[in-house]
Amino acid sequence: MSALRLVLGDQLSTSISSLADIDKQSDVVLMVEVDDETSYVRHHKQKLVLVLSAMRHFAARLVQQGYHVDYVRLDSDGNSGSFDGEVKRAIKRHQPITLVVTEPGEWRVREMMDSWRQNLSLMVEIRNDDRFLCSLEEFNEWAQGRKSLRMEFFYRSMRKKTGWLMDHDKPLGGEWNYDKQNRKSLPKDMRFADRLRFDPDDITRDVMHMVAQRFEAHFGDLESFAWATTREDALRALKHFITDCLANFGDYQDAMKSGEDFLFHALLSPYLNIGLLDPREVCEAALKAYAEERAPLAAVEGFVRQVLGWREYIRGFYWLHMPGYQNSNFLEAERPLPAFFWTADTSMNCLRQSIETTRRHAYAHHIQRLMITGNFALLTSLDPAEVEAWYLMVYADAFEWVELPNTHGMALFADGGVLASKPYSASGAYINRMSDYCSGCEYQPGKKLGEGACPFNYLYWNFLICKQHLLKGNPRMGLAYRNLYNKSADEQQAIVAQAEAFLAALDQGKA
C-alpha cells in the first residue's frame, strides 16, 4: 500500500487534511479506540459515548464512500491500548510507505506524533489542521511583539479578514462587540423551544452498553444521552439553533434558570470540537439568518464572537503557551477539590443546579462554568490542576486545547493575567441577578454576614483580602479594592472569620 492515514476521534471530517489526496485504491484509513484516550482522565460517560459512537458512524460513512478503513475497537483482539501500539500494529499489517496524520489538538499527542518521526521506519507527514479559521502560524504572527494578547483585538482582526459583519472597514452597526446587550435576566414568563434530541440508534446503543459496563465508575448519567453522533444529525442541530434559538441567544446568553438546562444556547461546541460541524458553516448560517432578518445583530454578533473570536483565539493561545502553561499558580491556590463536585450534594443551590446539569448532560453553559463552579473554585482557592482535570473530565466539548486556557486563565486566573485582565470573581448579587437559583436556596444573597448569608458574599470579600498582595496593583481591580477599604477593620475581620469557618468546614468534607 502507499499511505496509512490516521484519523483521530476529534477529526471526524471528510475534509480533514490527512484524507486530502487519498488514493482509495491503495491507501488505508486507520481509526482506533484505545484505553489511553478513554481513561487518561475519567471522562464523563456521555462524552465517551459521543466520541466513540461518532467515530464508529464516521468510519461506516467512509466505508460507504469507498474508503478502505481499518477500525480497531476497544474490545478488538490484541488492542494495545495506545496510539503508539496501534500505529505500530497497523504498520505491520499494511506495510505502508508513509504515515499521514493531521496535527492533533493536544500537546501530549503532538509530542507522540513527533516521536514517530524518530522511531518509526517510514516517513511521517504531520499536516496542518485547516478546519480552523486561523492557522497556528497566522496566530503566532498576530501575537508576535504584542505586550497584551487580548481576545477583542484578535477578534477584530478576524472580522476584517473574513469580512463578516463588516461595512467596508467598519463594524456593521457601528460597534465591534454587543456584549453589553447580552446580559439580560430572563422574564418570568419566558418560553423556551423544545430542544432537539437524537434517539440512540443501534451503533450508539452498543457503545452505551459498552461504556456502562467498562466505565461504570466514571462520572455522569447515560439515561439522558441525546447528542448527535452523525454529521447529518449535527446539521439538524445547527438548523434547530438557527431557527428556534438564535434570535433570543444574544439577550439571554448569560442567564440561568432552575430546571432549564439549555435555554437558548447552541449546544454545538461538541460537534465543532470533534469535527461533525465546521466553524465556517456555523458562522455563515448565523450570518444568513441576520441577512434574512430572522435574528438581530446583537445575537448574531454574540454567536459569531464565540466561534470566530473566542474559539479561534483560545486554540492559538494554547499552542503559543504550551507546554508549560498549566504549571503556573499565581494565586497560590492549593485546596483539594470538594467531593460535592462529583455528587452535587451541597446546600448551595446554584452549585447543586450547575453540577446536576453537568452530570445529566455532560454540559453546562459558559456562565455556569465561569461564574458558578469556576467562581467558587477561584474564591475558595481550589488547586488549579484538580479543577482543570474536573472540567476536562465532565464536559462533552472539553479537549485540552480549549479547556485548559479557559479554566486556568479565565476561571482561575492561575496564569496571573496572561489570558484575562482580571479575576472573574463575583458575590451572590451577580448570581441572584442572572438566575432564579437564589430563590430555591437556604442562603440569602442579600445577606452579607451571619447565619443564612450567601457564602459567595463573604468568600468574595475574603478573597480580595487574602489575595491583595497579588491583586491590588491590578488597574481593573481598583474599584473592588476601594470598596473593600471602605469597610471598617471590624467588618473585614468578621468577613475573614466567617470565610475561614466555611473553608474549614469545606476541608472537613462538609457540604
NUVO-271079 format. One line per 4 residues: number of its first residue (from 1); their letters; for each residue x, y, z of C-alpha. Coordinates in Angstrom, 1 decimal. Each point is the difference from the previous one (the first is absolute). Layout:
<recs>
NUM) a) X:Y:Z | ... .
</recs>
This chain:
<recs>
1) msal) 0.0:0.0:0.0 | 1.0:3.6:-0.4 | -1.1:1.9:3.2 | -1.5:-0.7:3.4 .
5) rlvl) -2.2:2.9:0.9 | -0.8:0.4:3.7 | -3.2:1.8:1.0 | -0.5:0.9:3.7 .
9) gdql) -3.3:0.1:1.9 | -0.2:3.8:-0.2 | 0.7:0.1:-3.7 | -3.2:-1.4:-1.4 .
13) stsi) -0.2:2.0:-3.2 | 0.4:-1.4:-3.5 | 1.8:3.3:-0.8 | 2.7:-0.6:2.6 .
17) ssla) 3.4:0.6:-1.4 | 1.2:-3.6:0.7 | -2.6:-1.2:-2.6 | 0.9:2.5:-2.7 .
21) didk) 1.4:-1.6:-3.2 | -0.8:-3.4:1.4 | 0.2:-2.9:-2.5 | -3.0:-2.2:0.8 .
25) qsdv) 1.4:-2.9:-1.8 | 3.3:-0.2:1.9 | -0.2:2.1:3.2 | -1.5:-1.1:3.3 .
29) vlmv) -1.7:2.1:2.5 | 0.9:-1.0:3.6 | -2.4:0.8:2.9 | 0.6:-1.3:3.5 .
33) evdd) -1.8:-0.1:3.3 | 2.7:-0.3:2.7 | -0.1:-0.2:3.8 | 2.6:2.8:0.3 .
37) etsy) -2.4:2.5:-1.5 | -3.2:-1.2:1.8 | 1.6:0.0:3.4 | 2.9:2.5:0.2 .
41) vrhh) -2.6:1.9:1.9 | -3.3:-1.7:1.1 | -2.2:1.6:-2.7 | -3.7:0.5:0.5 .
45) kqkl) -1.8:-3.1:-1.2 | -2.0:2.1:-2.6 | 3.3:1.5:-1.3 | 1.3:-3.5:-0.6 .
49) vlvl) -3.2:-1.1:-1.8 | -0.1:3.1:-2.1 | 3.6:-0.3:-1.3 | 0.0:-3.8:-0.4 .
53) samr) -3.4:-0.2:-1.7 | 0.9:3.0:-2.3 | 3.3:-1.8:-0.9 | -1.9:-3.2:-0.9 .
57) hfaa) -2.6:1.9:-2.0 | 2.8:1.9:-1.8 | 1.9:-3.2:-0.8 | -3.2:-1.5:-1.5 .
61) rlvq) -0.5:3.1:-2.1 | 3.5:-0.2:-1.4 | -0.6:-3.7:-0.9 | -3.2:1.0:-1.8 .
65) qgyh) 2.0:2.5:-2.0 | 2.5:-2.5:-1.1 | 2.8:0.5:2.5 | 2.0:-3.0:1.4 .
69) vdyv) -0.3:0.4:3.7 | 1.9:-1.9:2.7 | -2.0:0.6:3.2 | 1.2:-1.3:3.3 .
73) rlds) -2.6:-0.1:2.8 | 0.8:0.0:3.7 | -0.9:-3.7:0.2 | 1.8:-1.0:-3.2 .
77) dgns) 2.4:-2.9:0.5 | 3.5:1.1:0.6 | -0.9:3.7:0.6 | 3.2:1.4:1.6 .
81) gsfd) -1.9:2.9:1.7 | 2.1:2.8:-1.4 | 0.4:2.0:-3.2 | 3.7:-1.0:-0.1 .
85) gevk) -0.9:-3.7:0.2 | -2.8:0.1:-2.5 | 1.9:2.0:-2.6 | 2.9:-2.5:0.2 .
89) raik) -2.4:-3.0:-0.3 | -1.7:1.7:-3.0 | 3.4:0.5:-1.7 | 0.7:-3.7:0.4 .
93) rhqp) -3.4:-0.9:-1.5 | 0.1:2.4:-3.0 | 3.7:0.7:-0.6 | -0.6:3.7:-1.1 .
97) itlv) 2.7:2.2:-1.4 | -1.4:3.1:1.8 | -2.0:0.8:3.1 | -2.1:3.1:-0.5 .
101) vtep) -1.6:1.8:2.9 | -1.6:3.3:0.7 | 1.5:2.0:2.9 | -1.9:-0.9:3.2 .
105) gewr) -1.8:2.4:2.4 | 2.0:-0.9:3.1 | 3.7:0.5:0.8 | 0.6:-3.5:1.4 .
109) vrem) -1.3:-1.6:-3.3 | 2.2:2.3:-2.0 | 3.0:-1.1:1.9 | -0.9:-3.6:-0.7 .
113) mdsw) -0.4:0.8:-3.7 | 3.4:1.7:-0.1 | 1.6:-3.0:1.6 | -1.4:-2.2:-2.9 .
117) rqnl) 2.3:1.9:-2.4 | 3.0:-1.2:2.0 | -1.2:-3.5:1.0 | -2.0:-1.3:-3.0 .
121) slmv) 1.7:-1.5:-3.0 | -2.0:2.0:-2.5 | -0.7:3.6:-1.0 | -2.5:1.8:2.4 .
125) eirn) -1.8:3.0:-1.5 | -1.7:2.3:2.6 | -2.4:2.4:-1.8 | -1.6:3.2:1.2 .
129) ddrf) -3.5:-0.2:1.3 | -1.7:2.4:-2.5 | -3.5:-0.4:1.5 | 0.8:3.1:2.1 .
133) lcsl) -0.5:3.5:-1.3 | 3.3:1.1:1.3 | 3.1:-2.1:-0.5 | 2.5:-0.3:2.9 .
137) eefn) 2.6:1.8:-2.2 | -2.4:2.9:-0.5 | -0.8:0.2:3.7 | 3.7:0.1:0.9 .
141) ewaq) 0.6:2.8:-2.5 | -2.9:2.0:1.5 | 1.4:-0.6:3.6 | 3.6:0.8:-0.8 .
145) grks) 1.2:3.1:1.7 | -3.3:0.7:1.9 | 0.2:0.7:3.7 | -3.6:-1.0:0.5 .
149) lrme) -1.8:-2.8:-1.8 | -3.6:1.1:0.5 | -2.7:-1.9:-1.9 | -1.8:3.1:-1.0 .
153) ffyr) 2.8:1.2:-2.2 | 0.5:-3.4:-1.6 | -3.8:-0.2:-0.6 | 0.1:3.3:-1.8 .
157) smrk) 2.8:-1.2:-2.3 | -2.0:-3.1:-0.8 | -3.1:2.1:-0.8 | 2.1:2.0:-2.4 .
161) ktgw) 1.5:-3.1:-1.5 | -3.3:-1.8:-0.7 | -2.1:3.1:-0.7 | -2.7:-1.3:2.3 .
165) lmdh) -2.3:2.6:1.6 | 2.1:2.7:-1.7 | -1.0:3.2:-1.9 | 3.1:0.5:-2.1 .
169) dkpl) 2.7:0.6:2.7 | -2.5:0.8:2.8 | -2.0:-2.4:2.2 | -3.6:-0.5:-1.0 .
173) ggew) -2.3:2.1:2.3 | 3.0:2.1:1.1 | 1.1:-2.3:2.9 | 2.5:-2.8:0.0 .
177) nydk) -1.5:-1.7:3.0 | -3.6:-0.1:1.4 | 0.9:-1.9:3.1 | -1.7:2.7:2.2 .
181) qnrk) -3.3:-1.0:-1.7 | 0.5:-3.7:0.8 | -0.5:0.1:3.7 | -3.8:0.3:0.5 .
185) slpk) -1.8:-1.9:2.7 | -2.7:-2.4:-1.1 | -3.6:1.2:0.2 | -2.1:-2.2:2.3 .
189) dmrf) -2.4:-1.0:-2.8 | 2.8:-0.7:-2.6 | -0.8:-3.1:-2.1 | 2.8:-2.3:-1.3 .
193) adrl) 0.0:-2.1:-3.2 | 0.0:-3.7:0.5 | 3.6:-1.1:-0.6 | 0.7:-2.4:-2.8 .
197) rfdp) 0.9:-3.4:1.4 | 1.6:-2.9:-1.9 | -1.1:-3.4:1.0 | 2.8:-2.5:0.1 .
201) ddit) 0.2:-2.4:-3.0 | 1.4:-3.5:0.1 | 3.6:1.2:-0.2 | -0.4:2.5:2.8 .
205) rdvm) -1.9:-2.5:2.2 | 2.8:-2.5:-0.5 | 2.5:2.6:1.1 | -2.2:1.0:3.0 .
209) hmva) -0.2:-3.6:1.1 | 3.8:-0.3:-0.2 | 0.6:3.3:1.9 | -2.4:-0.9:2.7 .
213) qrfe) 1.9:-3.3:0.6 | 3.6:1.1:-0.6 | -0.2:3.4:1.5 | -2.6:-0.5:2.8 .
217) ahfg) 2.0:2.0:2.5 | 0.3:3.1:-2.2 | -2.1:3.2:0.7 | -3.3:0.7:-1.7 .
221) dles) -3.3:-1.4:-1.0 | -0.7:-1.9:-3.2 | -3.8:-0.1:0.1 | -0.4:3.5:-1.4 .
225) fawa) 2.5:-0.4:-2.9 | -1.4:1.9:-3.0 | 3.1:1.4:-1.8 | 0.3:-0.3:-3.8 .
229) ttre) 2.6:-2.5:-1.1 | -0.1:0.5:-3.8 | 0.6:3.0:-2.2 | -3.5:-0.1:-1.3 .
233) dalr) -1.4:0.3:3.5 | 2.5:2.6:1.0 | -1.2:2.1:-3.0 | -3.6:-0.5:1.3 .
237) alkh) 1.2:1.4:3.4 | 1.5:3.0:-1.7 | -3.2:0.7:-2.0 | -2.0:-0.3:3.2 .
241) fitd) 2.2:2.5:1.8 | -0.2:2.5:-2.8 | -3.7:-0.4:-0.5 | -1.3:-0.3:3.6 .
245) clan) 2.6:1.5:2.3 | 2.4:2.5:-1.6 | -2.3:3.0:0.1 | -0.1:-0.2:3.9 .
249) fgdy) 3.5:-1.3:0.5 | 1.6:3.4:0.2 | -2.2:1.6:2.6 | 0.0:-3.0:2.4 .
253) qdam) 3.3:-1.8:-0.6 | 1.2:0.9:3.6 | -3.3:-1.0:1.7 | -0.7:-3.1:2.1 .
257) ksge) -3.2:-1.6:1.0 | -0.9:-3.0:2.2 | -1.3:-3.0:-2.0 | 1.1:1.6:-3.3 .
261) dflf) 3.3:-1.6:-0.9 | 0.4:1.5:-3.5 | -2.0:3.3:-0.3 | 0.9:1.4:-3.4 .
265) hall) 3.6:-1.3:-0.2 | 1.3:-1.7:-3.2 | 1.3:-3.3:1.4 | 2.2:-0.2:-3.1 .
269) spyl) 3.5:0.1:1.6 | 0.3:-3.8:0.4 | -0.8:-0.4:-3.7 | 2.5:2.8:-1.0 .
273) nigl) 2.7:-1.5:2.2 | -0.2:-3.6:-1.3 | -0.5:1.1:-3.7 | -3.6:-0.7:-0.7 .
277) ldpr) -0.5:3.7:-0.7 | 2.3:2.6:-1.5 | 0.4:3.5:1.6 | -0.4:1.7:-3.3 .
281) evce) -3.4:-1.6:-0.7 | -1.4:0.8:3.4 | 1.0:3.6:-0.2 | -1.3:0.3:-3.5 .
285) aalk) -3.3:-1.5:1.1 | -0.3:2.7:2.6 | 1.0:2.7:-2.4 | -2.7:-1.2:-2.5 .
289) ayae) -2.6:0.3:2.8 | 1.0:3.6:0.6 | -0.1:0.8:-3.7 | -3.5:-1.5:-0.2 .
293) erap) -1.1:2.0:3.1 | -0.6:-3.2:2.0 | 2.4:1.0:2.8 | 1.1:3.4:1.3 .
297) laav) 3.5:1.3:-0.4 | 1.0:-0.3:3.7 | -1.0:-3.7:0.1 | 1.9:-0.8:-3.2 .
301) egfv) 3.0:2.0:1.0 | 0.0:-1.7:3.4 | 0.0:-3.4:-1.6 | 2.6:0.8:-2.6 .
305) rqvl) 2.2:1.4:2.7 | -0.1:-3.3:1.9 | 1.1:-2.0:-3.1 | 2.1:2.4:-2.2 .
309) gwre) 1.4:1.9:3.0 | 0.2:-2.1:3.2 | 0.4:-3.5:-1.4 | 2.7:0.9:-2.5 .
313) yirg) 1.8:2.2:2.5 | 0.0:-2.7:2.7 | 1.5:-2.5:-2.4 | 2.8:2.3:-1.0 .
317) fywl) 0.6:1.1:3.6 | 0.3:-3.6:1.1 | 2.6:-1.0:-2.6 | 1.9:3.3:0.5 .
321) hmpg) 0.5:-0.6:3.8 | 0.4:-3.8:0.2 | 1.4:-2.1:1.4 | 0.7:1.9:3.2 .
325) yqns) -3.2:2.0:0.2 | -1.8:-2.2:2.5 | 2.8:0.1:2.6 | -0.7:3.5:1.2 .
329) nfle) -1.9:0.7:3.2 | 0.0:3.7:0.4 | -2.6:0.1:2.8 | 1.7:-2.7:2.0 .
333) aerp) -3.1:-2.2:0.1 | 0.4:-3.4:1.5 | -3.3:-1.2:1.5 | -1.2:-3.4:-1.2 .
337) lpaf) -3.1:-0.3:-2.2 | -3.0:-0.6:2.3 | -1.9:-3.2:-0.3 | -3.3:1.7:-1.0 .
341) fwta) 1.5:0.9:-3.4 | -0.7:-3.7:-0.7 | -3.2:-0.5:2.0 | -1.7:3.4:-0.1 .
345) dtsm) -0.8:-0.5:3.7 | 0.3:3.6:1.1 | -2.5:2.4:1.6 | 1.1:2.7:-2.4 .
349) nclr) -2.7:-0.2:-2.6 | 1.9:1.7:-2.9 | 2.8:-2.5:0.4 | -2.4:-2.9:0.3 .
353) qsie) -1.9:1.0:-3.1 | 3.1:0.5:-2.1 | 1.6:-3.3:1.0 | -3.2:-1.9:-0.4 .
357) ttrr) -0.4:1.4:-3.5 | 3.6:-1.1:-0.7 | -0.7:-3.5:1.3 | -3.2:-0.3:-2.1 .
361) haya) 1.4:1.3:-3.3 | 3.8:0.3:0.1 | -0.9:3.7:-0.6 | -0.4:3.3:1.8 .
365) hhiq) 0.0:3.3:-1.8 | 2.9:2.5:0.3 | -1.4:2.1:2.9 | -0.7:-3.1:2.1 .
369) rlmi) 3.6:-1.1:-0.6 | 1.6:3.4:0.4 | -2.1:1.8:2.7 | -1.4:-3.0:2.0 .
373) tgnf) 2.5:-2.9:0.2 | 2.9:2.1:-1.2 | -0.7:2.9:2.3 | -0.3:-2.3:2.9 .
377) allt) 3.3:-1.7:-0.8 | 1.6:3.4:-0.3 | -1.4:1.4:3.3 | 0.9:-3.1:2.0 .
381) sldp) 3.5:-0.4:-1.5 | -0.5:-3.5:-1.5 | 3.1:-1.6:-1.5 | 0.1:1.0:-3.7 .
385) aeve) 1.1:-3.4:-1.1 | -2.9:-1.7:1.7 | -2.5:2.4:-1.3 | 1.4:-0.2:-3.5 .
389) awyl) -0.2:-3.8:0.1 | -3.6:0.2:1.1 | -1.0:2.3:-2.9 | 1.9:-2.3:-2.5 .
393) mvya) -1.9:-3.0:1.3 | -3.5:1.1:0.3 | -0.9:2.0:-3.1 | -0.7:-1.5:-3.4 .
397) dafe) 1.8:2.9:-1.8 | 3.1:-0.1:2.2 | 3.3:-0.6:-1.8 | 3.1:1.3:1.6 .
401) wvel) 0.7:2.7:-2.6 | -3.4:1.7:0.8 | -0.4:-1.1:3.6 | 3.4:0.9:1.5 .
405) pnth) 0.2:3.7:-0.9 | -3.7:0.6:0.8 | 0.4:-1.5:3.5 | 3.6:0.8:0.9 .
409) gmal) -0.1:3.6:-1.4 | -3.6:1.1:-0.1 | -1.7:-1.7:2.9 | 2.9:-0.4:2.5 .
413) fadg) 2.4:2.9:-1.0 | 2.8:-2.5:0.7 | 2.1:1.5:-2.7 | 0.0:3.4:1.7 .
417) gvla) -1.6:1.8:-2.9 | 1.6:-1.4:-3.1 | -3.5:-0.8:-1.4 | -2.5:2.1:2.0 .
421) skpy) 0.6:3.5:1.2 | -1.5:-0.7:3.5 | -1.5:-2.8:2.0 | -3.6:-0.7:-0.8 .
425) sasg) -1.2:0.0:3.6 | -3.5:0.9:1.1 | -2.2:0.0:3.1 | -3.5:-1.4:0.4 .
429) ayin) -1.5:3.1:-1.4 | 1.2:-0.9:-3.5 | -1.4:-3.5:0.2 | -3.3:1.3:1.3 .
433) rmsd) -0.2:2.5:-2.8 | 0.7:-2.5:-2.8 | -2.0:-3.0:1.4 | -2.9:-1.2:2.1 .
437) ycsg) 2.3:-2.3:1.9 | 0.0:2.1:3.2 | -3.8:-0.3:0.5 | 0.5:-3.7:0.5 .
441) ceyq) 2.9:0.2:2.3 | 0.3:0.0:3.8 | 2.5:2.9:-0.3 | -1.0:3.6:-0.5 .
445) pgkk) 1.8:2.0:-2.8 | -0.8:3.3:1.7 | 1.6:-1.0:3.3 | 3.7:0.6:0.2 .
449) lgeg) 0.9:-1.5:3.4 | -1.5:-2.1:2.7 | -2.3:-3.0:-0.1 | -1.6:-0.5:-3.4 .
453) acpf) 2.4:2.3:-1.8 | 0.9:-1.2:-3.5 | 3.5:-1.5:0.1 | 0.9:1.7:-3.2 .
457) nyly) -0.4:3.4:1.7 | 2.6:-0.5:2.8 | 2.2:-2.2:-2.2 | 0.2:2.7:-2.6 .
461) wnfl) 1.2:2.6:2.5 | 2.3:-2.5:1.8 | 1.5:-0.7:-3.4 | 0.8:3.6:-0.5 .
465) ickq) 1.5:0.3:3.5 | 2.1:-3.2:-0.2 | 1.3:0.7:-3.6 | 0.5:3.8:0.3 .
469) hllk) 3.8:-0.5:-0.1 | -0.5:-1.5:-3.5 | -2.9:2.0:-1.3 | -0.3:3.5:1.4 .
473) gnpr) 2.4:1.4:-2.6 | -2.2:-1.3:-2.9 | -1.6:3.1:-1.6 | -3.3:-1.8:-0.6 .
477) mgla) -0.2:-0.9:3.7 | 0.1:3.6:1.2 | -3.7:0.4:0.6 | -0.3:-3.3:1.8 .
481) yrnl) 2.8:0.9:2.4 | -1.3:3.5:0.6 | -3.3:-1.6:1.0 | 1.9:-2.5:2.2 .
485) ynks) 2.0:2.8:1.7 | -3.2:1.9:0.7 | -0.9:-2.8:2.4 | 1.0:0.3:3.6 .
489) adeq) 2.7:-2.1:1.6 | -2.7:-1.7:2.1 | -2.0:-0.9:-3.1 | 3.0:-1.3:-1.8 .
493) qaiv) 0.9:-2.1:3.0 | -3.5:-1.5:0.1 | 0.1:-0.8:-3.7 | 3.3:-1.9:0.5 .
497) aqae) -1.3:-1.8:3.0 | -3.2:-1.3:-1.7 | 2.0:-0.9:-3.2 | 2.6:-1.9:2.0 .
501) afla) -2.8:-1.9:1.8 | -1.6:-0.9:-3.4 | 3.3:-1.1:-1.5 | 0.9:-2.1:3.1 .
505) aldq) -3.4:-1.8:-0.4 | 0.8:-0.5:-3.7 | 3.3:-1.5:0.9 | -1.8:-2.4:2.3 .
509) gka) -2.2:-1.2:-2.8 | -3.1:1.8:1.1 | -2.2:1.2:-2.9 .
</recs>
